[in-house]
Every structure is written in structure tokens, then in C-alpha cells.
Amino acid sequence: KLKKYLSKMTPANEVLEKYEVVPGGIANAEQRKAIVDIGAWIGDKTSTALNFVLEGRGGTGKTAVVQKIIANAIAQKAITQAEVLYTATTHTAKVTLAEATQQDVMTIWKALGVRPPDEVDVTSTNNSTEIVDIDNSENDPLNGVKVLIIDEASMIGEAMIAKIKDKTESRGIKILYLGDGA
């Protein structure tokens, strides 16, 4: 019976390869579920679902899990590194994400070719509260992107969500929102 049981067990090196989120650190059950579910979503070429939210408090391992998901998807040839664009909502979050992932990261504003609304100046009558498109058609960062990762997504308002949808939906870009659910 023991031999039969052991033959059904996954070898440790396979577990490490699939679920090691930091050197020697295996993902917990929730992280493993995210790795499997989001990995399947990225690899599913027939899915019409273009949005996935990975939510957790700071320090719960969202970034490490995403790194493992992307590494697995690349290893399975579902995507290439060039088809993944890492973004963040602020410059501070961009720097933090770049340091953690060792990837190029840009703000979501730059990736979409938009600029945020002007800050409100109570002395002016010409304040813009609209997100403004910038012509970046010659050097569009979204060209060739299959997976757009947006860190600190809880900081995105409704107008920006609409702009993200407008700029990505027709291209079939899958968006992975990371945030704390605030």
C-alpha cells in the first residue's frame, strides 16, 4: 500500500518548480489556488474573460505569486516575457514593483497613453477633470501585449477603469489587477 501511495505523490522537485514563490518557500493553499487559476486563465486562448483580480493585504505575497504565474506561463509557452506589461498606478508603486520583479515597469497612465486629470485649482475656472488621451500611436506600449498587470489597482477610479477597458478590450488584452481591496 505504501508503494502505491508513494507512486501517486508529486515529487518534491515538481512541487518546487510549480509553487516555489521565493527560494525555498512554497506557496500556501490560497497562493497555490491563485497560481493554478490565474495560470489557467492566462493560458486559455478561448476565454472571453479579460479581467482577473488578485486581492490581498500588503505583504501577503501577491507580487511573488504573480512572478510565479508569469514564469509558469512562459515555461508552458502560453506567453512570452515580451507579451507581459507590468504597470502600477503611481511612480512610487512603479519603483517598488520594478525592484521586486526585476522587470521594466511603467505607470498605467503611460501604458495607456493618457494623462491624469489636472489637479483642482480653486482659483481657476479652467480645471480639467477628464482623463486626457496623448497621441502615442507610433510607440504604443500596449502593442503586442497579451497580459497587462496593474499593481495598486485599488487606487484606480471609475473613469480610469473605463479608459483601461477602452484601450484594451478590442485587443483582447487580459488584465490582472493586483490590490488590497481598499
C-alpha positions as CSV (number, residue, x, y, z in Angstrom):
1,K,0.0,0.0,0.0
2,L,2.8,2.4,0.8
3,K,4.4,1.9,-2.6
4,K,1.0,2.6,-4.3
5,Y,0.6,5.7,-2.2
6,L,4.1,7.0,-2.8
7,S,3.6,6.5,-6.6
8,K,0.7,8.9,-6.5
9,M,2.6,11.6,-4.7
10,T,4.0,14.5,-6.7
11,P,7.8,14.5,-6.5
12,A,9.2,17.4,-4.4
13,N,11.1,18.9,-7.3
14,E,7.9,19.2,-9.3
15,V,6.1,20.9,-6.4
16,L,9.0,23.4,-6.0
17,E,9.1,24.0,-9.8
18,K,5.4,24.9,-9.9
19,Y,4.8,26.5,-6.5
20,E,8.1,27.9,-5.2
21,V,7.4,31.6,-4.8
22,V,10.6,32.6,-3.1
23,P,13.8,30.5,-2.9
24,G,12.9,27.5,-0.7
25,G,9.4,28.9,0.1
26,I,6.4,27.0,-1.1
27,A,3.1,28.9,-1.7
28,N,0.3,28.4,0.8
29,A,-3.0,26.9,-0.2
30,E,-4.6,30.3,-1.3
31,Q,-1.5,31.2,-3.2
32,R,-1.4,27.8,-4.9
33,K,-5.0,28.2,-5.9
34,A,-4.2,31.7,-7.4
35,I,-1.2,30.2,-9.3
36,V,-3.3,27.5,-10.8
37,D,-6.5,29.6,-11.5
38,I,-4.7,32.6,-12.9
39,G,-2.3,30.5,-14.9
40,A,-5.2,28.6,-16.5
41,W,-6.9,31.9,-17.3
42,I,-3.7,33.2,-19.0
43,G,-3.3,30.0,-21.0
44,D,-6.9,29.8,-22.1
45,K,-7.0,31.1,-25.6
46,T,-10.7,30.7,-25.9
47,S,-11.7,32.6,-22.7
48,T,-13.6,35.8,-23.2
49,A,-12.9,36.8,-19.6
50,L,-10.4,39.6,-19.8
51,N,-10.1,40.6,-16.2
52,F,-8.8,38.9,-13.1
53,V,-8.4,40.4,-9.6
54,L,-5.8,39.2,-7.2
55,E,-6.6,40.8,-3.9
56,G,-4.7,40.6,-0.6
57,R,-3.3,42.8,2.1
58,G,0.2,44.2,1.8
59,G,2.8,41.5,2.5
60,T,0.6,38.6,1.5
61,G,2.7,37.6,-1.4
62,K,0.7,39.0,-4.4
63,T,3.9,40.1,-6.3
64,A,5.7,36.8,-5.7
65,V,2.6,34.8,-6.8
66,V,2.3,36.9,-10.0
67,Q,6.0,36.3,-10.7
68,K,5.4,32.6,-10.4
69,I,2.3,32.7,-12.5
70,I,4.1,34.5,-15.3
71,A,7.2,32.2,-15.1
72,N,4.9,29.2,-15.3
73,A,3.0,30.6,-18.3
74,I,6.3,31.4,-20.1
75,A,7.6,27.9,-19.3
76,Q,4.4,26.4,-20.7
77,K,4.7,28.7,-23.8
78,A,1.4,30.3,-23.2
79,I,3.0,33.7,-23.4
80,T,6.4,35.3,-23.8
81,Q,8.0,37.9,-21.4
82,A,7.6,40.5,-24.2
83,E,3.8,39.9,-24.1
84,V,3.6,40.9,-20.4
85,L,3.4,44.5,-19.4
86,Y,3.9,45.4,-15.7
87,T,2.3,48.7,-14.6
88,A,1.5,50.5,-11.4
89,T,-0.8,53.4,-10.6
90,T,1.9,55.7,-9.1
91,H,5.6,56.3,-9.7
92,T,6.4,55.1,-6.1
93,A,4.5,51.8,-6.8
94,K,6.2,51.5,-10.1
95,V,9.7,51.7,-8.5
96,T,8.6,49.2,-5.8
97,L,7.2,46.7,-8.4
98,A,10.3,47.1,-10.6
99,E,12.6,46.3,-7.7
100,A,10.5,43.3,-6.6
101,T,10.1,41.8,-10.1
102,Q,13.3,42.9,-11.8
103,Q,11.1,43.8,-14.8
104,D,10.6,47.0,-16.6
105,V,7.5,48.8,-15.2
106,M,5.7,51.9,-16.3
107,T,2.7,53.7,-14.9
108,I,-0.7,52.7,-16.1
109,W,-1.1,56.3,-17.3
110,K,1.9,56.0,-19.6
111,A,1.0,52.5,-20.8
112,L,-2.5,53.7,-21.9
113,G,-1.1,56.9,-23.4
114,V,-3.2,59.2,-21.2
115,R,-2.5,61.8,-18.6
116,P,-4.4,62.2,-15.3
117,P,-6.9,65.0,-14.8
118,D,-5.4,68.3,-13.8
119,E,-5.2,68.9,-10.1
120,V,-8.0,71.1,-9.0
121,D,-7.0,74.7,-8.6
122,V,-9.7,76.6,-6.7
123,T,-8.6,79.9,-8.2
124,S,-9.0,78.7,-11.8
125,T,-12.1,78.2,-13.9
126,N,-10.3,76.0,-16.4
127,N,-9.8,72.8,-14.4
128,S,-10.0,69.6,-16.4
129,T,-11.4,66.6,-14.5
130,E,-11.2,64.3,-17.6
131,I,-8.5,61.8,-18.4
132,V,-6.8,63.2,-21.5
133,D,-5.5,61.0,-24.4
134,I,-2.0,61.6,-25.5
135,D,-1.1,60.5,-29.0
136,N,1.4,57.7,-28.6
137,S,0.3,55.7,-31.7
138,E,3.8,55.5,-33.0
139,N,5.2,54.0,-29.8
140,D,2.2,52.3,-28.2
141,P,3.4,50.3,-25.2
142,L,0.3,48.0,-25.5
143,N,1.3,46.7,-29.0
144,G,1.9,43.0,-28.7
145,V,0.8,42.8,-25.1
146,K,-1.3,39.8,-24.0
147,V,-1.2,40.3,-20.3
148,L,-1.4,43.7,-18.5
149,I,-0.6,43.6,-14.8
150,I,-1.8,46.6,-12.8
151,D,-0.4,46.9,-9.3
152,E,-2.1,49.0,-6.6
153,A,-5.3,48.7,-8.6
154,S,-7.5,49.8,-5.7
155,M,-6.3,53.3,-6.4
156,I,-8.0,53.4,-9.9
157,G,-11.2,55.3,-10.2
158,E,-14.2,54.6,-12.4
159,A,-13.0,56.9,-15.2
160,M,-9.7,55.2,-15.4
161,I,-11.4,51.7,-15.4
162,A,-13.4,52.9,-18.4
163,K,-10.2,54.1,-20.1
164,I,-8.4,50.8,-19.5
165,K,-11.4,48.9,-20.9
166,D,-11.5,51.3,-23.9
167,K,-7.8,50.8,-24.7
168,T,-7.5,47.1,-24.1
169,E,-10.8,45.3,-24.8
170,S,-10.7,45.3,-28.6
171,R,-7.2,44.0,-28.5
172,G,-8.1,41.0,-26.3
173,I,-5.6,42.0,-23.6
174,K,-6.0,40.1,-20.3
175,I,-5.7,42.4,-17.3
176,L,-4.5,41.2,-13.9
177,Y,-5.4,43.7,-11.3
178,L,-3.4,43.5,-8.0
179,G,-4.5,45.3,-4.9
180,D,-5.6,45.4,-1.3
181,G,-9.3,45.7,-2.0
182,A,-9.5,49.2,-0.4
